[in-house]
Amino acid sequence: MEVKIRGVGDVAEFIDARPGIRGRASIIWWLLLGGLFLEALANVAMSAGLDPMTDDLSLSAGQVAMLTSLSSWVALLFNPIGGAIADRIGRVPPLIAAKALAVLGAVLACTAAGVFQVAFGRVFVGMAYGIDFAIAMAMLAEFTPRKFSARLNTWQGIWYTAVSLNLIFAIVFFQMGTGDSIWRYLLGTCGVVALVLLILQSCYLVESPTWQARKNRLAGAARSMSKIYGQRFVAAESPIGELQGPPTANRGLKNLKLIFRGRYLPRTILAATVQLVQSIQYFGVGWYLPIIAVALFGSDFIFNTVGTLVFNVFGIIGGFASAWLSAKIGQRIASKWGFLIVFIVLVIFGFAYDSLPLWLGFALPSLFILCHSIGPAANGKSLSSLSFRSEIRATANGFIGAIGSFGAALGLLIFPLLQEAFGLGPTFLIVAVFPLAAFIVCSVISWEPTRAEVHVDEETDAPQFV
């Protein structure tokens, strides 16, 4: 049966009518999540190998702060660049380029002879991370039927699966007798994963038909739909006077000003706040769990790594449960209460981390990771991916992703410096201010994409969210 494509409304209507994400659409969906898996693996490889790297390269606190935050600073720049490129030329080419950059960065870092060579490799990793995250989440949103939009939060479960797998790799490599050079093996593993994804994405990704249709490339949209869904689609002229959605925004980075207008402004503030603060609290606390475990449990590498693995299992549970919770209560509400519980945990840690019984030393970080992953961690990127129309979605994701990268860089930078200057307890209390502020913002702004009605006007696609 032949299906005619007259514009983005026809594409959106067909995708939203799907009973699930199946066939080649499912392959594309999981390959996009594979890119996010790689980002997590690359980020956490530094965390798991940080203590041995510090000894191996004789790093100072300043060098540790520089190395751990560098890729996030670079991603801050390349988030909006990648998003703008994707909104102008398409989703697939920059995604493939990001994997090539990740391979290069991993090779340079894992073979480095000193701190500056590692830093050079991390620059390429940051470029890949910045480009990929903005685009992958936008493309996931464009392949997901509206009734399954909460499933975008699955990326958070994938993230913690990668984190946990990296910790398992750390235990295996340690048992192999790699010593202080274990960090090289962890970073090298990221290069192997990047290479596999480069090959698979090159073979199986198909350009987003939603983006193509919003760009009035109806023939391309029809070809993409045919490849993805296994039936014949053809481009057709729209009836005279019929307009599917507003005039197309075709101005690259200049499209960014659109997300600060009208109904988009509170969405931008909400998504940016959730993204910023979840990044600060994760990369300022969660990323350093292997270091925190040393303070809590002593210096035994295997025991601490297993302890950190236990913490992150709760991240897997929360990450995959976040899609269910957001579908039940909404992404904003899940973020709001997640921030509040994280604030309480950080305050308890701030006042009593050095006097906690062993069971509570395990329970509190586990609760932190669970509430972080089931609420704000997943929703920062999902909120931005579901709040904007197709041809500005990646640009908006890039901007909000840049804010998240700034939060990640800030968290990675301030934790070792604050810990050295004030100690672990005061550092927890300082970081606790951020989730409290985010809780307030989530209480004030009421935008909820998973509860939005379908509406067509001058600002939105047809159909799209109000």
Order of alpha helices (4+ residues) and beta strands (2+ residues): beta-alpha-alpha-alpha-alpha-alpha-alpha-alpha-alpha-alpha-alpha-beta-alpha-alpha-alpha-alpha-alpha-alpha-alpha-alpha-beta-beta
